[in-house]
């Protein structure tokens, strides 16, 4: 019987070979994701940046350090969660990923979600939020939870957060993000206690 980690390692190799995303032509390497395949919480960012592209690991730059700080503030280690991105390759000059690039990487993310089956999925930033909860504005919906059924994945609770990088560029968002982050443990407990409870 394969462990979730073994399944994840296998699917990452398979999807890297099959992924048609054109970003692979300019990226150094694919950035699969990192963390615990048995995680309750899955963080999903937008796309790898320069440091991630070089190291092959998500959230290892300044935004990643801030994410680590926030995890520590709620007594969670990075090794307890799983972190990945909507797009698995770095867009040139850190530009926004194009809709086709998101679509090309989508089956890969679906497979990761289906293996991990997290209790809570946390989209970081507007691009990730749009992928799962379309038509919402991160400025209005950060700190809110949404229960949605995603094609090919099933029903999950999504908790919208600003991307950690946004707080680095805009200091006023830092306290907002820390406050939203502080609600994660209670939200996790609530989902586990009553998975059928309507959150919104």
LINHU-V237022 format. One line per field, one symbol per residue. phi: phi as a letter, one per 40 degrees, with the letter a starting at -180 (. if undefined). Layout:
phi: ???
This chain:
phi: .ccdccccdcccccccccccdccccbccacbciahccbccbbcbccacbccccccgbcfbcccccccccccccbfbcdccbbbabcbcbccdffccccdccccccddccdccccccfccbbbcbgccccccbbcgcbcccbcgbbbcbcbdgbhbbcbbcbccdcccccbdccdcccccccccddccdcccccacccccb
